[in-house]
Amino acid sequence: MAAGSVRAFAAVLGSMGLNAESMPPSDERTRELGARYTNGDECYPLKVTLGDALKVLERPDNDPNKTAFFVASGHGPCRFGQYVPYIRAVFASLGYQDAALVSPTFENGYRDFGESANLFARNAWRALVAADLLQKLLFKSRPYEQSAGTADAVYEECISDLCRVLEVPYRKPRDQMRALRESLSLARRRFRELPLRHDTNRPLIGIVGEIFCRLNTFSNEELVRRLEQAGAEVWMNDISEWIWYTNSEQIRRLRLAGQRFSTEILAAWIRNRVQKKDEHELASVFREDFLGLEEPQDIRIVLEFAEPYLPVAGSSGEMAVNVGKSVYFARKGADGVIDISPFTCMNGIISEAIYPRLSRDNAGIPIRNFYFDGTESDLDRDIGIYLELARSYQRHKPWPRVRPAIV
């Protein structure tokens, strides 16, 4: 997740009585430790995740016996599903076998949290949606700031305020929702008060790709900030969309298994409805601000855009979302699409094979893959070349961009 999302997530765990903190920022020590205990066949996000964890464990004030790492996991062909057993094996080889790895999943209803499972799931969802909205507000504003650093400063204030709200153990969900909406309304006012210098000629670049690499700024060498400095504005795929995709996959697989009318599919449907309601309430605060940058109302829109290019039901993973969202970006008036992926990422490679045809079918919108593995490259040069293509497309694209009246 993005740094702000991680902090919000940690705040939710704090509200449940856990002493939770986000990982320290990744740095060269992260890369050194990650590379030392991998053999080169692993994907880059594993190296960064492992390096960050080892950096925490080697701190003099840290007690491995009292340390647990919250690490997501998954299934399917992606190497992501191997992170937890691999990290656990490395810990054991270094004498950190008492450091725990906590990896609850939606597939067991988060039973790892016991009686707090439902509370955790809903509060975590609200935290991720709210953090996504703040990041979107930042990316919409930062390219146009009159004084460098002012947008980042406001964003920091807003994330800190959001975390303070999430740390409170509210008695009722509606009390928390009221406090979250007040926090987001304050964030909206703060960003609207920023002195901005709008330039309608800036190309709008949609960002898709592997979740970790596109959201972790260390992993992608601050690609978003570099794009902004080169004259672009960015529209980033967020975490929430991936949750919608996994929800739809869960329901589809239950139906395939003959459980169309089961208690499991009913529970999944109810959770989906509750999450949609919460997302709508939080996003409605920014209805005017995000005019022209609206997210799809349903994940099925994205998957329908992807279907002409790959069998969505048979290509489980980020590739389906990335391909479909690229078409969506084009139809919303974006001037280009960039796919951020780790080097050798299966999803990135398959998507890259599809993008030339997708580009031809959508008026020639420029689509470029940027792969990352921690090695040096002339990134600014490649960005400059790409943005020239985006500006050329901008002059003749068939789908105009809608801009908000309030900027």
C-alpha distance (Angstrom), angle and dihedral (degrees) to the residues before:
residue distance angle dihedral
M1 . . .
A2 3.76 . .
A3 3.80 115.3 .
G4 3.82 93.0 -105.0
S5 3.81 91.5 49.8
V6 3.81 91.3 51.5
R7 3.79 91.1 52.6
A8 3.80 91.0 49.3
F9 3.80 90.4 48.6
A10 3.82 90.7 50.9
A11 3.80 89.3 50.9
V12 3.81 89.8 56.9
L13 3.80 90.4 53.4
G14 3.80 87.7 48.4
S15 3.80 90.5 56.1
M16 3.82 87.3 58.5
G17 3.80 91.7 57.0
L18 3.80 98.1 -97.0
N19 3.79 123.1 133.5
A20 3.80 95.9 -126.1
E21 3.78 131.3 166.3
S22 3.77 134.8 169.8
M23 3.78 120.2 -105.7
P24 3.80 114.4 -90.2
P25 3.81 114.7 -100.7
S26 3.80 113.7 -77.0
D27 3.81 116.6 -109.4
E28 3.79 141.6 159.1
R29 3.82 90.3 -66.0
T30 3.80 87.1 58.3
R31 3.78 90.8 54.1
E32 3.82 92.5 44.9
L33 3.81 94.8 52.1
G34 3.81 93.5 42.0
A35 3.79 92.1 52.1
R36 3.80 93.4 45.0
Y37 3.79 94.3 59.6
T38 3.80 100.2 39.0
N39 3.80 128.6 68.6
G40 3.81 101.3 -141.0
D41 3.80 100.1 -97.4
E42 3.80 93.1 91.3
C43 3.79 123.4 89.9
Y44 3.79 119.8 -102.2
P45 3.84 96.5 -109.6
L46 3.81 89.6 61.5
K47 3.80 90.6 54.1
V48 3.80 91.2 51.0
T49 3.82 93.7 45.0
L50 3.81 92.5 47.4
G51 3.80 92.7 44.1
D52 3.81 92.2 51.5
A53 3.81 91.7 48.9
L54 3.81 93.2 49.1
K55 3.78 89.5 47.9
V56 3.81 88.7 58.3
L57 3.81 93.0 47.0
E58 3.81 93.8 51.0
R59 3.80 93.3 56.0
P60 3.83 110.1 115.8
D61 3.81 92.3 -131.8
N62 3.80 94.5 50.5
D63 3.81 122.9 102.7
P64 3.85 109.5 -156.8
N65 3.82 88.9 -159.2
K66 3.79 89.2 64.2
T67 3.79 98.3 39.3
A68 3.79 127.4 98.0
F69 3.79 126.9 176.8
F70 3.79 120.0 -146.5
V71 3.81 103.3 -141.7
A72 3.78 125.2 174.6
S73 3.78 120.1 -134.9
G74 3.77 139.8 -173.8
H75 3.78 147.3 178.9
G76 3.76 135.5 -116.3
P77 3.79 134.5 63.1
C78 3.83 96.6 -44.3
R79 3.82 116.6 104.3
F80 3.82 87.5 -127.2
G81 3.81 89.3 90.2
Q82 3.83 89.7 63.2
Y83 3.80 97.0 55.6
V84 3.81 97.4 91.5
P85 3.84 98.2 49.8
Y86 3.81 91.2 42.2
I87 3.81 94.2 50.1
R88 3.79 90.2 45.5
A89 3.82 90.4 53.3
V90 3.82 92.1 50.0
F91 3.82 90.8 49.1
A92 3.80 90.6 52.4
S93 3.81 92.6 48.7
L94 3.81 90.3 54.1
G95 3.81 95.8 46.3
Y96 3.81 95.4 -102.1
Q97 3.80 95.1 114.8
D98 3.82 90.7 129.2
A99 3.81 92.2 60.8
A100 3.81 104.9 100.8
L101 3.79 129.4 -135.9
V102 3.79 113.3 -150.4
S103 3.78 112.4 -161.8
P104 3.82 112.3 164.3
T105 3.79 117.4 175.7
F106 3.79 136.2 -154.8
E107 3.82 88.0 -125.5
N108 3.81 91.7 76.9
G109 3.80 94.1 37.6
Y110 3.83 91.1 -106.5
R111 3.80 89.7 -73.3
D112 3.82 87.3 162.9
F113 3.81 86.0 80.6
G114 3.80 93.2 55.2
E115 3.79 114.1 -158.1
S116 3.82 90.2 -0.3
A117 3.83 94.1 60.4
N118 3.80 97.2 104.6
L119 3.80 92.5 41.4
F120 3.79 91.2 51.0
A121 3.80 94.0 47.7
R122 3.80 94.8 50.9
N123 3.80 97.1 41.3
A124 3.81 91.8 46.1
W125 3.80 90.2 51.2
R126 3.80 92.2 50.9
A127 3.80 90.1 48.1
L128 3.79 92.8 52.7
V129 3.81 93.9 46.7
A130 3.81 92.4 48.6
A131 3.81 92.3 47.7
D132 3.82 90.4 48.2
L133 3.80 89.7 53.7
L134 3.80 92.6 50.6
Q135 3.79 92.0 49.3
K136 3.79 89.9 49.9
L137 3.79 89.2 51.4
L138 3.80 89.8 50.9
F139 3.81 94.1 50.6
K140 3.80 90.3 47.3
S141 3.82 92.2 53.1
R142 3.80 109.4 30.3
P143 3.82 98.1 72.0
Y144 3.80 89.5 58.8
E145 3.81 101.9 43.1
Q146 3.79 114.7 131.3
S147 3.79 93.3 -149.6
A148 3.80 118.5 43.0
G149 3.80 114.1 -115.8
T150 3.80 97.8 19.5
A151 3.81 94.9 106.7
D152 3.80 92.0 48.9
A153 3.81 89.9 49.8
V154 3.80 92.1 52.2
Y155 3.80 90.7 46.1
E156 3.81 90.1 53.0
E157 3.82 90.1 52.5
C158 3.79 90.8 49.6
I159 3.82 95.3 48.2
S160 3.80 91.1 47.9
D161 3.80 90.5 50.5
L162 3.81 91.1 48.0
C163 3.81 90.9 51.8
R164 3.79 91.5 51.4
V165 3.79 89.0 55.5
L166 3.80 93.3 47.0
E167 3.82 93.0 49.8
V168 3.82 90.9 64.5
P169 3.85 114.9 94.9
Y170 3.81 97.6 -136.8
R171 3.78 118.2 -160.0
K172 3.80 94.0 -138.8
P173 3.83 131.9 31.7
R174 3.80 92.0 -130.1
D175 3.83 90.6 57.4
Q176 3.79 89.8 55.2
M177 3.82 91.6 46.0
R178 3.79 90.5 52.9
A179 3.81 91.0 51.5
L180 3.82 92.0 46.3
R181 3.79 92.6 51.5
E182 3.81 90.1 49.4
S183 3.81 89.8 51.2
L184 3.81 92.1 49.1
S185 3.80 91.6 46.1
L186 3.79 88.7 54.1
A187 3.81 89.2 49.6
R188 3.80 90.1 51.8
R189 3.81 91.0 52.7
R190 3.80 91.9 48.0
F191 3.79 93.0 51.9
R192 3.80 93.1 44.1
E193 3.81 89.1 55.2
L194 3.81 91.8 55.7
P195 3.82 112.7 111.0
L196 3.80 103.3 -116.9
R197 3.78 133.7 -177.5
H198 3.79 106.3 -152.8
D199 3.76 120.8 -153.2
T200 3.81 114.9 -171.2
N201 3.80 90.3 -164.4
R202 3.80 94.2 68.3
P203 3.82 109.1 112.4
L204 3.79 116.1 -121.3
I205 3.82 112.0 -133.0
G206 3.80 121.6 -163.6
I207 3.82 114.8 -145.4
V208 3.81 122.6 -148.7
G209 3.80 131.8 155.7
E210 3.78 142.5 95.3
I211 3.80 109.3 -8.3
F212 3.80 100.5 -128.7
C213 3.78 97.1 42.7
R214 3.80 95.8 46.7
L215 3.82 94.6 46.8
N216 3.81 100.4 37.7
T217 3.80 103.9 79.7
F218 3.81 93.5 -161.3
S219 3.80 91.8 55.8
N220 3.81 94.2 50.6
E221 3.81 95.7 41.8
E222 3.84 91.6 -115.4
L223 3.80 90.9 -62.6
V224 3.81 94.2 166.7
R225 3.80 92.8 52.8
R226 3.81 90.3 46.4
L227 3.80 90.5 51.8
E228 3.79 90.1 51.1
Q229 3.79 92.1 48.9
A230 3.81 88.9 50.5
G231 3.81 90.5 55.9
A232 3.82 106.6 -89.3
E233 3.80 137.8 117.9
V234 3.81 118.8 -139.6
W235 3.80 132.5 -140.4
M236 3.80 107.1 -166.4
N237 3.80 129.0 -157.9
D238 3.80 104.4 -121.2
I239 3.80 137.0 -145.9
S240 3.81 93.8 -105.7
E241 3.79 92.3 66.7
W242 3.80 91.1 58.3
I243 3.82 90.0 53.6
W244 3.81 89.7 52.8
Y245 3.78 89.4 50.8
T246 3.81 94.1 50.2
N247 3.82 89.6 47.4
S248 3.80 91.3 53.5
E249 3.81 91.2 46.8
Q250 3.79 91.5 51.5
I251 3.81 91.9 52.8
R252 3.82 92.3 44.8
R253 3.79 92.3 52.1
L254 3.79 92.9 47.1
R255 3.79 88.9 54.4
L256 3.80 91.3 48.8
A257 3.80 88.4 52.3
G258 3.81 90.4 55.9
Q259 3.80 95.3 -105.4
R260 3.78 96.7 122.1
F261 3.81 91.4 133.2
S262 3.81 99.7 29.8
T263 3.80 129.8 125.6
E264 3.83 87.9 -114.6
I265 3.78 94.0 59.5
L266 3.81 90.9 43.8
A267 3.81 90.1 53.8
A268 3.82 90.5 48.0
W269 3.81 91.2 49.1
I270 3.82 92.5 49.5
R271 3.80 91.6 48.5
N272 3.78 89.8 50.0
R273 3.81 91.8 52.0
V274 3.81 93.2 47.6
Q275 3.81 91.9 48.8
K276 3.79 91.7 48.4
K277 3.81 90.7 50.8
D278 3.81 91.9 50.0
E279 3.80 92.4 47.1
H280 3.80 91.7 50.0
E281 3.81 92.3 50.7
L282 3.80 93.1 50.4
A283 3.82 96.8 41.3
S284 3.81 93.0 47.8
V285 3.81 88.4 73.8
F286 3.83 88.2 71.0
R287 3.81 100.2 38.3
E288 3.81 93.7 123.2
D289 3.81 95.0 38.7
F290 3.81 95.3 54.7
L291 3.78 98.1 45.4
G292 3.79 105.4 144.2
L293 3.81 91.1 17.0
E294 3.79 96.6 71.8
E295 3.79 117.2 148.2
P296 3.83 118.3 -128.5
Q297 3.79 112.5 -79.8
D298 3.80 90.3 -134.7
I299 3.80 133.6 18.3
R300 3.80 87.5 -127.9
I301 3.80 88.3 73.9
V302 3.80 90.3 60.2
L303 3.80 93.1 44.8
E304 3.80 92.2 49.1
F305 3.82 89.1 54.2
A306 3.82 88.6 52.0
E307 3.80 97.0 47.0
P308 3.85 97.4 83.1
Y309 3.80 89.6 58.5
L310 3.81 105.0 40.9
P311 3.81 137.2 2.1
V312 3.78 101.1 -94.3
A313 3.81 93.4 -161.9
G314 3.79 91.0 52.3
S315 3.78 101.3 40.3
S316 3.77 102.2 61.3
G317 3.77 113.4 -173.0
E318 3.77 145.8 48.1
M319 3.81 94.0 -40.4
A320 3.82 91.2 74.5
V321 3.80 92.4 50.7
N322 3.81 94.1 42.8
V323 3.81 94.8 50.6
G324 3.80 93.9 44.8
K325 3.79 94.2 45.1
S326 3.82 90.9 50.1
V327 3.81 88.9 60.5
Y328 3.80 90.0 45.3
F329 3.81 91.3 52.5
A330 3.80 90.6 51.2
R331 3.80 92.5 50.9
K332 3.83 90.7 49.2
G333 3.80 91.1 57.7
A334 3.80 102.4 -97.1
D335 3.81 115.3 159.0
G336 3.79 96.5 -142.8
V337 3.80 145.7 -10.5
I338 3.80 128.6 -128.7
D339 3.80 123.7 -164.7
I340 3.84 113.3 -152.9
S341 3.80 112.8 -161.3
P342 3.80 140.3 152.1
F343 3.79 115.7 -100.5
T344 3.87 110.6 -86.2
C345 3.83 91.7 14.3
M346 3.80 108.5 159.4
N347 3.80 93.7 -145.9
G348 3.79 92.1 49.7
I349 3.80 93.7 48.4
I350 3.81 94.2 49.4
S351 3.80 91.9 45.9
E352 3.80 90.9 48.9
A353 3.81 90.0 56.2
I354 3.81 89.6 54.9
Y355 3.80 99.8 43.5
P356 3.85 97.9 80.1
R357 3.81 91.7 59.5
L358 3.80 91.7 40.9
S359 3.81 89.6 52.3
R360 3.81 92.3 50.5
D361 3.80 90.8 50.0
N362 3.81 91.2 51.6
A363 3.80 103.5 52.8
G364 3.80 94.2 -83.3
I365 3.81 98.1 -64.6
P366 3.84 106.4 -178.2
I367 3.81 113.8 -112.3
R368 3.79 121.7 -175.7
N369 3.81 132.7 -178.2
F370 3.80 117.5 -142.0
Y371 3.81 112.7 -166.0
F372 3.80 123.0 -163.3
D373 3.80 132.8 -162.6
G374 3.81 103.2 152.3
T375 3.79 96.4 -91.5
E376 3.78 124.1 122.8
S377 3.83 121.2 -96.6
D378 3.77 137.1 162.2
L379 3.79 92.3 -98.5
D380 3.81 97.2 161.2
R381 3.81 90.9 54.1
D382 3.81 91.8 51.4
I383 3.80 91.0 47.3
G384 3.80 90.9 51.8
I385 3.79 92.6 51.7
Y386 3.80 91.9 46.9
L387 3.80 94.3 49.5
E388 3.80 90.3 53.5
L389 3.80 87.2 59.9
A390 3.81 90.4 47.2
R391 3.81 92.2 51.6
S392 3.79 90.8 49.4
Y393 3.81 90.7 51.7
Q394 3.82 89.9 45.5
R395 3.80 90.5 64.5
H396 3.81 95.6 58.4
K397 3.82 106.9 21.5
P398 3.83 114.8 136.7
W399 3.81 96.8 -142.1
P400 3.83 112.9 66.9
R401 3.76 121.0 -149.2
V402 3.80 117.9 -113.6
R403 3.79 113.7 -138.2
P404 3.82 127.2 -159.7
A405 3.78 120.1 -109.4
I406 3.82 87.6 -135.7
V407 3.80 111.0 60.4
